[in-house]
């Protein structure tokens, strides 16, 4: 506690010593304070940095089911709190960044003992997270619960300056903490500015309800769109027109891979007819129309160069069409040849590479791609 609670130490006395107290003391020794202290502004800044990183990691993992960044963050989180609790807060990266950010503000000193206890909770939570996610690679509800608990603790610290771990410290140790943020440890009467009126409460509750309603509505709209896309995808794969179009595109591809143009006119006419029958919202629709028209316009004796240029336009639509529907991908392979000028992708029914853009010159040029995307 301060030696003179009425006035506090002078501004010069608030400057922390340039050395840490002898081990095992935790915190800084500051003239005018009877206990080791930490700067609450730095603690809140560090909590905000970790909360932002943790929330980004959580949302990415949840949305994409990709836990690579979760493993990185959890490892860093454990190391960060090990440094805070077992070594010194002075060497914790997030606190160093926070110190730079708030270096122009007057420090707000708080007791170090309760902070160490609170950060010890963070370290204790990080260890099972590390074992489950990083070591064992297990994603369980326990991991989700611990993650949400850590985010909650950091949010309260960063947003409100409320150290929930410090409250637990009082319950567990039965020792009243000293120098709490905002003098929360001291019994005092609220000032008028701290009270919330009924009108303010109504505004706050209304805002929360409205935002929650808008969020749920947005989620419902997104869900309906996803369902509609799934239905559309199913209808695409079951459409006989699409099956016929893909079969004709494969016939043209095989001919060009063999440096032949015979039969292209009949195949192009069928492609043109089937492409015209597709609804305008079909994936790759514009490229399918343009490619089919270009093939049909080649005439009875086209050059291989012109035929391949028209086929490349058609293939842009075919790749987009097949990439949009997993059922169409069965039995088909997406291939890329980096030696081809212009569009380098094509779809073929055989797993053995058979390049329609190069023909006999480099017929086996190409690499089957693991993922389906029109932008590969």
C-alpha positions in Angstrom: 0.0 0.0 0.0 1.1 3.6 -0.4 3.0 5.2 2.4 0.8 8.3 2.1 -2.7 7.2 0.8 -4.0 10.8 0.7 -1.6 12.2 -1.8 0.4 9.3 -3.1 4.1 9.5 -4.1 5.5 12.3 -6.1 5.8 12.0 -9.9 9.5 11.4 -9.6 8.8 8.6 -7.1 6.5 6.9 -9.6 9.5 6.1 -11.9 10.2 2.4 -11.4 13.7 1.3 -10.5 15.9 0.2 -13.4 16.5 -3.1 -11.7 14.3 -5.9 -10.5 14.3 -7.0 -6.8 16.3 -10.0 -5.9 14.9 -13.4 -6.8 12.3 -14.7 -5.9 10.4 -11.3 -5.6 7.9 -10.9 -8.3 7.2 -7.4 -9.6 9.0 -4.1 -9.4 10.1 -2.2 -6.4 8.8 1.4 -6.7 9.5 4.1 -4.1 6.4 5.0 -2.2 4.9 1.6 -2.4 5.2 -1.1 0.3 4.7 -4.1 -2.0 6.0 -5.1 -5.4 3.9 -3.7 -8.1 3.2 -4.0 -11.9 1.8 -1.4 -14.3 -1.8 -2.1 -14.9 -1.8 -0.3 -18.2 0.8 -2.7 -19.5 -1.2 -5.7 -18.2 -4.3 -4.5 -19.9 -2.4 -3.9 -23.1 -0.9 -7.3 -23.1 -4.3 -8.9 -22.4 -5.7 -7.0 -25.4 -3.0 -8.2 -27.7 -3.4 -11.8 -26.7 -7.2 -11.5 -26.9 -7.0 -10.2 -30.5 -4.6 -13.0 -31.5 -6.7 -15.6 -29.7 -10.0 -14.5 -31.2 -8.6 -14.4 -34.7 -7.2 -17.9 -34.2 -10.4 -19.2 -32.8 -12.6 -17.8 -35.6 -10.2 -19.1 -38.3 -10.1 -22.6 -36.8 -13.9 -22.7 -36.3 -14.8 -21.4 -39.8 -12.2 -23.4 -41.8 -11.6 -26.4 -39.6 -7.9 -25.7 -39.9 -6.0 -26.0 -36.6 -2.5 -25.2 -37.8 -2.6 -21.7 -36.3 -4.3 -22.9 -33.2 -1.3 -25.1 -32.5 1.1 -22.1 -33.0 -1.0 -19.7 -30.8 -1.4 -22.3 -28.0 2.3 -22.9 -27.9 3.1 -19.2 -27.9 0.4 -18.6 -25.2 1.9 -21.2 -22.9 5.4 -19.9 -23.4 4.2 -16.3 -22.8 2.6 -17.1 -19.5 5.5 -19.3 -18.4 7.8 -16.3 -18.9 5.4 -14.1 -16.9 5.0 -16.4 -14.0 8.3 -18.4 -13.8 10.8 -15.9 -15.2 9.7 -12.3 -15.2 6.9 -10.2 -16.8 9.6 -8.0 -18.1 10.5 -10.6 -20.8 6.9 -11.5 -21.9 6.6 -10.3 -25.5 3.0 -9.0 -25.3 3.9 -7.0 -22.2 6.9 -5.5 -23.9 4.7 -4.4 -26.8 2.2 -3.0 -24.4 4.9 -1.1 -22.6 5.9 0.6 -25.8 2.3 1.5 -26.6 1.5 3.0 -23.2 5.0 4.5 -22.4 3.5 8.0 -22.7 0.9 7.4 -20.0 1.4 7.7 -16.3 1.7 4.2 -14.8 -1.1 2.8 -12.7 0.5 0.6 -10.2 -1.2 -2.5 -8.9 -0.1 -5.3 -6.5 2.1 -7.9 -8.2 1.0 -10.9 -6.0 -2.6 -11.1 -7.3 -1.4 -10.6 -10.9 1.0 -13.5 -10.6 -1.8 -15.7 -9.3 -4.1 -14.7 -12.2 -1.4 -15.3 -14.8 -0.7 -18.6 -13.1 -4.3 -19.6 -13.9 -3.5 -18.7 -17.5 -0.4 -21.0 -17.4 -2.4 -23.8 -15.8 -5.1 -23.6 -18.5 -2.5 -23.5 -21.3 -0.8 -26.7 -20.3 -3.7 -29.1 -21.0 -4.5 -27.1 -24.1 -0.9 -27.7 -25.3 -1.1 -31.4 -24.6 -4.5 -31.9 -26.2 -4.0 -29.8 -29.3 -0.3 -29.7 -30.0 1.0 -33.0 -28.7 -2.0 -35.3 -29.2 -3.8 -33.4 -31.9 -7.1 -34.0 -30.3 -10.0 -31.5 -30.7 -12.4 -32.0 -27.9 -15.1 -29.9 -26.2 -12.6 -29.5 -23.3 -10.3 -27.6 -25.6 -13.2 -25.4 -26.8 -14.2 -24.7 -23.2 -10.7 -23.8 -22.1 -10.2 -21.6 -25.1 -13.5 -19.6 -24.4 -12.5 -19.3 -20.8 -9.1 -17.8 -21.6 -10.7 -15.4 -24.1 -13.2 -14.3 -21.5 -10.5 -13.7 -18.9 -8.4 -11.6 -21.3 -11.5 -9.7 -22.6 -12.5 -8.6 -19.1 -9.0 -7.5 -18.3 -8.5 -5.6 -21.5 -12.0 -4.1 -21.9 -13.0 -3.3 -18.3 -9.8 -3.6 -16.3 -11.4 -6.4 -14.3 -8.9 -9.1 -13.3 -11.1 -12.1 -12.7 -8.1 -14.1 -11.6 -7.4 -11.5 -9.0 -10.9 -12.0 -7.6 -10.2 -15.8 -7.4 -6.9 -14.9 -5.6 -8.9 -13.3 -2.8 -11.2 -16.3 -2.5 -8.4 -18.9 -2.5 -5.8 -17.2 -0.4 -8.3 -15.5 2.0 -5.8 -12.6 1.8 -7.2 -9.2 0.8 -5.2 -7.9 -2.2 -3.8 -4.5 -2.1 -3.4 -1.9 -4.9 -6.2 -3.3 -7.1 -7.0 -1.6 -10.5 -9.2 1.4 -10.0 -8.9 1.0 -6.2 -11.4 -1.9 -6.5 -10.0 -3.5 -3.3 -11.1 -0.6 -1.1 -14.6 -0.2 0.3 -16.0 3.1 -1.1 -19.2 4.8 -2.0 -20.0 5.1 -5.7 -19.9 8.6 -7.2 -22.9 9.9 -9.1 -21.1 9.4 -12.4 -20.8 5.7 -11.7 -24.5 5.0 -11.4 -26.6 3.7 -14.4 -30.0 5.3 -14.8 -33.1 3.4 -16.0 -32.9 5.2 -19.3 -29.3 4.2 -19.8 -30.1 0.6 -18.9 -33.0 0.6 -21.4 -30.7 2.0 -24.2 -28.0 -0.6 -23.4 -30.4 -3.6 -23.3 -32.1 -2.5 -26.5 -28.8 -2.2 -28.3 -27.8 -5.7 -27.2 -31.1 -7.2 -28.2 -31.1 -5.5 -31.6 -27.5 -6.5 -32.3 -28.2 -10.1 -31.3 -31.3 -10.1 -33.5 -29.4 -8.8 -36.5 -26.6 -11.3 -35.9 -29.1 -14.2 -35.8 -30.9 -12.9 -38.9 -27.6 -12.6 -40.8 -26.7 -16.2 -39.7 -30.1 -17.4 -40.9 -29.7 -15.7 -44.3 -26.2 -17.2 -44.7 -27.6 -20.7 -43.8 -30.4 -20.3 -46.4 -27.9 -19.3 -49.1 -25.7 -22.3 -48.2 -28.7 -24.6 -48.4 -29.7 -23.1 -51.7 -26.2 -23.6 -53.1 -26.2 -27.2 -52.0 -29.6 -27.8 -53.7 -28.3 -26.1 -56.8 -25.1 -28.2 -56.7 -27.2 -31.4 -56.5 -29.4 -30.3 -59.4 -26.3 -29.6 -61.5 -24.9 -33.0 -61.0 -28.2 -34.7 -61.8 -28.7 -32.7 -64.9 -28.5 -34.8 -68.1 -27.5 -31.7 -70.1 -24.4 -31.2 -67.9 -23.4 -34.9 -68.3 -23.8 -34.6 -72.0 -21.8 -31.4 -72.2 -18.9 -32.8 -70.1 -18.9 -35.9 -72.3 -18.6 -33.8 -75.4 -15.9 -31.7 -73.8 -13.9 -34.9 -73.1 -14.3 -36.0 -76.7 -12.8 -32.7 -77.9 -10.0 -32.9 -75.3 -9.0 -36.4 -76.4 -9.0 -35.4 -80.1 -6.8 -32.4 -79.5 -4.4 -34.4 -77.3 -4.0 -36.7 -80.3 -3.5 -33.7 -82.6 -6.8 -34.4 -84.4 -9.6 -32.0 -85.4 -11.9 -34.5 -87.1 -15.3 -34.8 -85.4 -14.9 -31.4 -83.8 -17.8 -29.9 -85.8 -20.3 -32.4 -84.6 -19.1 -32.2 -81.0 -19.1 -28.4 -81.1 -22.7 -28.4 -82.3 -23.7 -30.6 -79.4 -21.7 -28.4 -77.0 -23.4 -25.3 -78.3 -26.8 -26.8 -77.9 -26.2 -28.1 -74.4 -24.5 -24.9 -73.2 -27.5 -22.9 -74.4 -29.8 -25.1 -72.4 -28.0 -24.3 -69.1 -29.5 -21.6 -66.8 -27.6 -18.4 -66.6 -26.6 -18.9 -63.0 -24.7 -22.1 -63.7 -21.0 -21.9 -62.6 -18.8 -21.0 -65.6 -21.9 -20.2 -67.7 -20.3 -17.3 -69.7 -17.1 -19.3 -70.6 -19.2 -22.3 -71.6 -21.3 -20.2 -74.0 -18.3 -18.4 -75.5 -16.2 -21.6 -75.8 -19.0 -23.6 -77.4 -19.7 -20.7 -79.9 -16.0 -20.4 -80.7 -15.6 -24.2 -81.4 -18.7 -24.2 -83.6 -17.5 -21.2 -85.6 -14.2 -23.0 -86.5 -15.7 -24.7 -89.5 -15.0 -28.1 -90.9 -11.2 -27.9 -91.2 -9.9 -25.8 -88.3 -6.2 -25.4 -87.4 -5.1 -27.0 -84.2 -4.0 -23.6 -82.9 -7.5 -22.1 -83.3 -9.2 -25.2 -82.0 -7.0 -25.2 -78.9 -7.7 -21.5 -78.2 -11.5 -22.1 -78.4 -11.1 -25.2 -76.3 -9.2 -23.2 -73.6 -12.2 -20.8 -73.3 -14.6 -23.7 -73.0 -12.4 -25.4 -70.4 -12.5 -22.3 -68.2 -16.2 -22.9 -67.9 -15.9 -26.7 -67.5 -13.3 -26.3 -64.6 -15.7 -23.8 -62.8 -18.6 -26.1 -63.3 -16.9 -29.2 -62.0 -15.2 -27.3 -59.2 -18.6 -26.2 -57.9 -20.0 -29.7 -57.5 -18.1 -32.5 -55.7 -20.3 -35.2 -57.3 -19.1 -34.1 -60.8 -15.5 -34.4 -59.6 -15.8 -38.2 -59.2 -13.9 -40.0 -61.9 -12.4 -36.7 -63.2 -9.0 -35.2 -62.8 -8.0 -31.5 -62.8 -4.6 -31.1 -64.5 -2.2 -28.1 -65.1 0.7 -27.8 -67.5 3.0 -24.9 -66.6 4.6 -25.1 -70.1 1.3 -24.0 -71.8 0.9 -20.4 -72.8 -2.4 -18.9 -71.7 -4.9 -21.0 -69.8 -3.1 -24.0 -68.3 -5.9 -26.1 -66.7 -8.1 -28.8 -68.1 -10.4 -31.6 -66.9 -10.0 -35.1 -68.1 -11.8 -38.4 -67.4 -8.5 -40.4 -67.1 -6.0 -40.1 -64.3 -3.2 -40.5 -66.8 -2.1 -37.0 -68.0 -3.1 -36.4 -71.6 -2.4 -32.8 -72.6 -4.9 -31.2 -75.1 -2.9 -28.0 -75.4 0.4 -29.6 -76.4 -0.6 -32.7 -78.2 2.1 -35.1 -79.4 4.8 -32.4 -78.7 4.4 -32.7 -74.9 1.4 -35.0 -74.4 2.4 -36.0 -70.8 3.1 -32.4 -69.6 0.9 -31.7 -66.7 0.4 -32.3 -63.0 -2.8 -33.6 -61.5 -4.0 -31.2 -58.8 -5.3 -32.3 -55.4 -7.8 -29.6 -54.9 -10.6 -28.4 -57.3 -10.6 -24.6 -57.9 -11.3 -22.5 -60.9 -8.4 -20.2 -59.8 -5.7 -22.9 -59.5 
